Amino acid sequence: MWQPEPDWVALPGGTGTSTVGVWRTALGGRPVVVKRLAAPQPGDPASLSDPSHIAYWRREADVVVTGLIDATPGLRGAPASVEEDPEGVTIIRDWVEDAASSGLFLALCLGRFAGADLPRPRFLARTLMRDRVDRVARNGGWPTLDRTTVADVADHLWRRRGAMLDLLDGLPQVPQHGDPTGANLPGRSGDEAIAIDWGTLGTGPVGGDLGYLSLSSREGFEPLLDAYLLGLPDADRDQVVLGAQVVAVYTALTRAEWALARAAAGEGALASKYRHPSVAPHLRTLQRQFPHMEALLQL
């Protein structure tokens, strides 16, 4: 049975549907990160074995093996290798130092990556936002938001989720990282950002990555939009805005629901939990989406 070495240092956030763990160590004096992915077992969800689904278990390993993002514009991966065994795969990649890149630089890089001539192997995620919303639906939607001041808006947008996803499907489908947070885009090499965690690499609506990035960026949406369009100058501005708005709003609402639902399990009124450290950041992010929510209500 595969086991991490005793002297490896576990890194936070290293668990998921197929992720056993993530560790930092050194091999021959070279700092590296080791990520272990477990193969699906009998009885596991079928989505883990579906190459087009967001949950496909070995997408990141396939990305490394094929060298798909070794030289792409805007974003590229760090040097990495893959070791396979009957129980799963182990990804070993170079440690990437944090370059503290601005949101504007990352938005520019995402725009350039969206314009990449990326091959379309079968393991790319192709229904990423739809898969995420479907997962929320299986968990009951956004019931905790019904107890907040955004209840009416959240209810309307939840009932309109199918139409919104159809709008995304109708936009130009471009290469996307799928989880472009500052933590997943830590490095920089010249004009390219060095990205990690390629488990959601795929194609999606133009502007989708921009909307996701905007949730964790200090910069306002308009400057980020301008930077993205600078990297993808042939894109239609209105289409980019629509893709970003739908992704940002539905992601922000889902994160707020998740945080509030966890807090609601404790004693006391829900409103008393709004300033809790595990809840407040998600609510602040949600507040920043109010102009986008208003725009979507008009559709």
C-alpha positions in Angstrom: 0.0 0.0 0.0 1.3 3.5 -0.9 2.3 5.7 2.0 4.0 9.1 2.3 7.4 9.2 3.8 7.6 10.1 7.5 9.6 13.2 6.9 7.3 14.7 4.3 5.5 17.9 5.4 1.7 17.8 4.8 0.3 20.9 3.0 -3.1 22.4 3.7 -6.0 21.8 1.4 -4.7 18.4 0.2 -7.9 16.4 0.4 -10.7 15.9 -2.1 -12.7 13.3 -3.8 -9.6 11.5 -5.2 -6.8 13.4 -3.5 -5.2 11.4 -0.7 -2.9 14.3 0.3 -0.3 16.8 -0.7 3.2 17.1 0.8 6.3 19.1 0.5 9.7 17.5 0.6 13.1 17.5 -1.2 14.5 15.0 -3.7 18.2 15.2 -4.3 18.2 18.7 -2.7 15.4 19.8 -5.1 12.3 21.1 -3.3 9.2 19.4 -4.7 5.5 18.8 -4.0 4.1 15.3 -3.9 0.4 14.8 -4.7 -1.3 11.4 -4.4 -4.5 10.6 -6.3 -6.4 7.4 -5.5 -8.0 5.4 -8.3 -11.8 4.9 -8.0 -13.0 1.8 -6.2 -16.2 -0.2 -6.7 -19.1 1.7 -5.5 -17.5 5.2 -6.0 -19.5 7.8 -8.1 -19.4 7.1 -11.8 -18.3 10.8 -12.4 -14.8 9.9 -11.1 -14.3 7.7 -14.2 -15.9 10.2 -16.6 -13.0 12.0 -18.4 -15.2 15.0 -19.3 -16.6 15.5 -15.7 -15.1 17.9 -13.3 -14.5 15.1 -10.8 -12.5 12.9 -13.2 -9.9 11.4 -10.8 -6.7 11.4 -12.9 -7.1 14.6 -15.0 -4.1 16.3 -13.4 -1.9 13.3 -14.0 -3.0 13.1 -17.7 -2.2 16.8 -18.1 1.4 16.2 -16.9 1.9 13.0 -18.9 0.8 14.6 -22.2 2.7 17.9 -21.6 -0.4 19.8 -22.5 0.4 22.9 -20.6 4.2 22.9 -20.8 4.4 25.8 -23.2 1.0 27.4 -23.4 0.7 31.2 -23.5 -0.5 33.0 -20.3 -0.4 30.0 -18.0 1.9 27.0 -17.9 2.6 24.3 -15.5 5.7 23.7 -13.4 8.0 20.7 -14.3 6.4 17.5 -13.0 6.4 13.8 -13.4 3.9 11.0 -12.7 4.4 7.6 -11.1 1.6 5.0 -11.5 0.6 1.9 -9.6 -2.5 -0.2 -9.2 -3.9 2.0 -6.4 -3.5 5.4 -8.1 -1.0 7.9 -9.3 1.7 10.1 -7.6 2.5 13.5 -9.1 5.8 15.0 -8.2 6.3 18.6 -9.3 8.8 21.3 -8.6 8.0 23.7 -5.7 6.8 27.0 -7.1 7.7 30.1 -5.2 5.0 32.7 -4.6 5.6 35.7 -6.9 2.9 37.7 -5.3 1.4 38.6 -8.7 -1.3 41.2 -8.9 -4.8 40.3 -10.0 -4.4 42.4 -13.1 -1.4 40.3 -14.2 -3.2 37.1 -13.6 -6.3 38.3 -15.4 -4.1 39.2 -18.4 -2.5 35.7 -18.3 -6.0 34.1 -18.1 -7.0 36.1 -21.2 -3.9 35.0 -23.1 -4.5 31.4 -22.0 -8.1 31.6 -23.2 -6.8 32.3 -26.7 -4.4 29.4 -26.7 -4.6 26.8 -29.4 -5.0 24.0 -26.9 -5.4 20.4 -28.1 -8.7 18.9 -27.0 -8.0 15.4 -25.5 -10.9 13.6 -24.1 -9.8 14.2 -20.5 -10.5 17.9 -20.5 -13.4 19.1 -18.3 -16.1 20.3 -20.6 -19.1 21.0 -18.3 -17.3 22.4 -15.3 -19.9 25.0 -14.2 -22.8 22.7 -14.9 -21.2 19.9 -12.9 -20.6 22.3 -10.0 -24.2 23.5 -10.0 -25.5 19.9 -10.3 -23.5 19.0 -7.2 -25.1 21.8 -5.3 -28.5 20.6 -6.5 -27.9 17.1 -5.2 -27.1 18.6 -1.8 -30.4 20.5 -1.7 -29.5 23.9 -3.3 -29.1 27.0 -1.2 -31.6 26.5 1.7 -29.6 28.5 4.3 -29.7 31.5 2.1 -33.5 31.4 2.4 -32.9 32.7 5.9 -30.9 35.8 4.9 -31.7 39.1 3.3 -30.7 37.8 -0.2 -33.4 35.1 0.0 -35.6 36.4 -2.8 -32.6 37.0 -5.2 -31.0 33.7 -4.4 -34.4 31.9 -4.9 -34.9 33.6 -8.3 -31.4 32.8 -9.5 -31.6 29.2 -8.3 -34.8 28.6 -10.2 -33.2 30.2 -13.2 -30.0 28.2 -13.0 -30.8 26.0 -16.0 -31.3 29.1 -18.2 -28.1 30.6 -16.9 -26.1 27.5 -17.7 -27.6 27.4 -21.2 -26.4 31.0 -21.6 -22.9 29.8 -20.7 -23.0 26.9 -23.1 -23.9 29.4 -25.9 -20.8 31.5 -25.4 -17.5 30.8 -27.2 -15.8 27.9 -25.4 -12.2 28.6 -24.6 -9.4 26.9 -22.7 -9.7 27.5 -18.9 -7.8 26.6 -15.8 -11.1 26.1 -13.9 -9.9 27.0 -10.4 -7.8 30.2 -11.0 -7.3 31.5 -7.5 -4.1 33.3 -6.4 -3.0 30.2 -4.5 -3.3 28.1 -7.7 -1.4 30.7 -9.8 1.5 31.4 -7.5 4.5 31.6 -9.8 5.8 33.8 -12.6 8.2 33.2 -15.5 8.5 36.3 -17.7 5.1 37.0 -19.1 3.6 33.8 -18.0 2.0 32.8 -14.7 3.0 29.4 -13.3 -0.1 27.5 -12.3 -0.6 24.5 -10.2 -3.5 22.1 -9.5 -4.6 21.4 -13.1 -7.3 19.0 -12.0 -10.1 21.2 -13.5 -8.3 22.0 -16.8 -10.8 22.1 -19.7 -12.9 24.3 -21.9 -15.6 26.7 -20.8 -17.4 30.0 -21.5 -15.2 32.9 -22.4 -14.8 35.0 -19.2 -15.5 32.1 -16.9 -12.0 32.0 -15.5 -12.1 35.8 -15.1 -15.3 35.6 -13.0 -13.7 32.9 -10.8 -10.5 35.0 -10.3 -12.5 38.1 -9.4 -13.8 36.4 -6.3 -10.4 36.3 -4.7 -8.7 39.4 -6.2 -8.3 42.7 -4.4 -8.8 44.6 -7.7 -12.3 45.6 -8.9 -14.0 43.8 -11.7 -13.7 46.5 -14.4 -9.8 46.7 -14.2 -9.7 42.9 -14.2 -12.0 42.8 -17.2 -9.8 45.3 -19.1 -6.7 43.2 -18.3 -8.4 40.0 -19.5 -9.5 41.6 -22.7 -5.9 42.9 -23.2 -4.8 39.3 -23.2 -7.8 38.2 -25.5 -8.3 41.3 -27.7 -10.5 39.6 -30.2 -13.1 38.6 -27.6 -16.6 40.2 -27.5 -16.7 42.4 -24.3 -20.3 41.7 -23.6 -19.8 37.9 -23.9 -16.8 38.0 -21.6 -18.9 40.0 -19.0 -21.8 37.6 -19.2 -19.5 34.6 -18.7 -17.7 36.2 -15.8 -21.0 37.4 -14.1 -22.7 34.0 -14.2 -19.7 32.1 -12.9 -18.9 34.7 -10.2 -22.4 35.0 -8.9 -23.3 31.3 -8.7 -19.9 30.5 -7.2 -20.2 33.3 -4.6 -23.7 32.2 -3.6 -22.6 28.6 -3.3 -19.7 29.5 -1.1 -21.9 31.7 1.1 -24.4 28.9 1.5 -21.6 26.5 2.4 -20.2 28.8 5.1 -23.6 29.7 6.5 -24.8 26.1 6.6 -21.7 25.1 8.7 -22.2 28.0 11.1 -26.0 27.4 11.4 -25.3 24.0 13.0 -24.1 25.8 16.1 -26.2 27.5 18.8 -27.6 31.0 18.3 -29.3 32.9 15.6 -28.0 32.7 12.1 -27.5 36.5 11.9 -25.2 36.3 14.9 -22.8 34.2 12.8 -22.3 36.7 10.0 -19.1 38.2 11.5 -17.6 34.8 12.3 -14.1 34.4 10.6 -15.3 31.4 8.6 -18.3 33.2 7.3 -17.6 36.9 7.0 -15.1 36.7 4.0 -17.7 34.8 2.0 -20.4 37.3 2.7 -18.1 40.2 1.8 -17.3 38.5 -1.5 -21.1 38.0 -2.0 -21.7 41.7 -1.4 -19.2 42.6 -4.1 -21.4 40.6 -6.5 -24.5 42.6 -6.0 -24.1 44.6 -9.3 -23.6 41.4 -11.2 -26.6 39.8 -9.5 -28.7 42.8 -10.5 -27.6 42.4 -14.1 -28.5 38.7 -14.1 -31.9 39.5 -12.7 -32.6 41.5 -15.9 -31.9 38.5 -18.2 
